[in-house]
Amino acid sequence: MPPTCSTRSRQTDGVIGEEIGRLLRWEERHRRLAARMGIAATLTVVVDAVASVLIWHWESGIKGSDIHGFGDAVFFVTVQVLTVSSQIKNPLTSDGKILDVFLELWAIFVITAVAGSFSAFFGTGDSE
């Protein structure tokens, strides 16, 4: 005999309740995801800080550069990491240009690593 609407409704409620319960339990996969997100965030802050100092050192004082102070350098680097774009002109020095490319590659790497971490998190949860 096929399941009735009320039986399907109870089954759906059970599945939804089970999924919510699994999300609220702190399992090993949650710890791994939190650790991966923490590592990505920490390394990005370190890259941002070091790159800001380097851009400021290389670009400030260069004729035609939009980097006039440390705040401009921090803004430029942070926006490059977050959006791979900036309203400030691209660096003029060779070192600055190389660092700018590195920042763009770093941003792509972090986004793919974070996406992969979430994929592993949800994929592991489905196999349990």
Phi and psi in degrees as a GROMACS rama.xvg file:
@    title "Ramachandran Plot"
@    xaxis  label "Phi"
@    yaxis  label "Psi"
@TYPE xy
-67.439  151.037  PRO-2
-66.0409  146.567  PRO-3
-85.2245  171.841  THR-4
-60.454  -39.829  CYS-5
-68.6966  -33.3929  SER-6
-67.5578  -43.7607  THR-7
-62.6558  -40.3885  ARG-8
-62.1286  -43.3056  SER-9
-65.9365  -37.8315  ARG-10
-64.8492  -43.3697  GLN-11
-63.6767  -44.5988  THR-12
-60.2398  -38.839  ASP-13
-65.0988  -42.1446  GLY-14
-66.7902  -44.0428  VAL-15
-63.9854  -44.6001  ILE-16
-61.497  -40.1595  GLY-17
-63.7541  -43.0598  GLU-18
-64.7041  -42.9293  GLU-19
-63.0087  -42.6159  ILE-20
-60.7563  -40.0321  GLY-21
-67.2654  -35.5778  ARG-22
-69.7743  -31.4401  LEU-23
-84.8068  -17.6094  LEU-24
-79.5078  139.376  ARG-25
-90.4443  102.805  TRP-26
-107.959  175.661  GLU-27
-57.2177  -39.4823  GLU-28
-65.4056  -31.5172  ARG-29
-66.5115  -42.9463  HIS-30
-61.9718  -42.9146  ARG-31
-63.4712  -43.892  ARG-32
-62.8554  -45.4934  LEU-33
-61.2805  -41.0936  ALA-34
-63.9133  -43.8547  ALA-35
-64.283  -40.7027  ARG-36
-66.7962  -39.2587  MET-37
-64.2005  -42.1097  GLY-38
-63.1183  -45.6605  ILE-39
-61.4488  -43.7608  ALA-40
-67.055  -44.191  ALA-41
-63.8378  -47.433  THR-42
-63.5803  -35.221  LEU-43
-67.846  -38.8078  THR-44
-64.0675  -41.2339  VAL-45
-64.3206  -46.5131  VAL-46
-59.9625  -42.9084  VAL-47
-60.7693  -46.517  ASP-48
-65.166  -48.1771  ALA-49
-64.6026  -44.4702  VAL-50
-65.43  -35.101  ALA-51
-62.3179  -44.4165  SER-52
-62.9965  -43.9044  VAL-53
-65.7958  -45.7189  LEU-54
-61.9549  -43.1035  ILE-55
-60.7664  -44.4934  TRP-56
-64.2618  -44.5556  HIS-57
-80.3541  -33.7807  TRP-58
-102.626  -25.535  GLU-59
-69.7456  138.181  SER-60
87.4207  -6.82629  GLY-61
-80.8454  130.567  ILE-62
-61.2446  126.768  LYS-63
92.7595  -6.41269  GLY-64
-80.2758  146.74  SER-65
-90.3749  -0.171577  ASP-66
-92.3728  102.185  ILE-67
-105.222  -18.3795  HIS-68
-154.195  178.283  GLY-69
-64.7525  -34.9806  PHE-70
-60.866  -40.2093  GLY-71
-62.9154  -39.2509  ASP-72
-65.4447  -44.8584  ALA-73
-62.222  -44.1018  VAL-74
-60.6319  -48.5983  PHE-75
-58.7673  -51.0089  PHE-76
-63.8772  -45.8643  VAL-77
-62.7179  -42.2294  THR-78
-67.649  -37.1645  VAL-79
-61.9255  -41.6778  GLN-80
-70.669  -37.4949  VAL-81
-80.2233  -34.4264  LEU-82
-130.146  -4.22968  THR-83
53.883  42.8619  VAL-84
-167.498  158.775  SER-85
-159.424  154.502  SER-86
-84.8887  -10.6644  GLN-87
-83.2104  142.535  ILE-88
-57.2075  152.199  LYS-89
-61.5695  155.043  ASN-90
-57.5943  151.671  PRO-91
-100.507  -26.6568  LEU-92
-82.8971  156.332  THR-93
-62.3469  -43.655  SER-94
-61.1919  -41.4784  ASP-95
-64.3194  -39.1061  GLY-96
-65.0755  -42.4405  LYS-97
-63.4173  -44.0336  ILE-98
-63.3663  -37.8248  LEU-99
-61.1984  -42.7773  ASP-100
-64.0014  -42.8938  VAL-101
-58.402  -43.0177  PHE-102
-62.18  -40.1873  LEU-103
-65.7926  -41.8071  GLU-104
-65.9898  -38.2791  LEU-105
-60.504  -44.9285  TRP-106
-60.4387  -43.5348  ALA-107
-64.8591  -42.7913  ILE-108
-60.0109  -46.5212  PHE-109
-64.7512  -42.9876  VAL-110
-62.0313  -43.7421  ILE-111
-69.1222  -36.3727  THR-112
-66.0492  -41.4642  ALA-113
-66.3387  -43.2091  VAL-114
-61.3899  -42.7966  ALA-115
-63.4738  -37.6549  GLY-116
-63.9825  -43.0626  SER-117
-66.1779  -38.063  PHE-118
-62.2594  -44.9003  SER-119
-64.0832  -38.7589  ALA-120
-61.1242  -51.0855  PHE-121
-74.7766  -33.1699  PHE-122
-65.6178  -40.5496  GLY-123
-65.1448  -38.6475  THR-124
-65.8059  -32.7428  GLY-125
-74.2781  -24.5566  ASP-126
-85.522  -10.243  SER-127
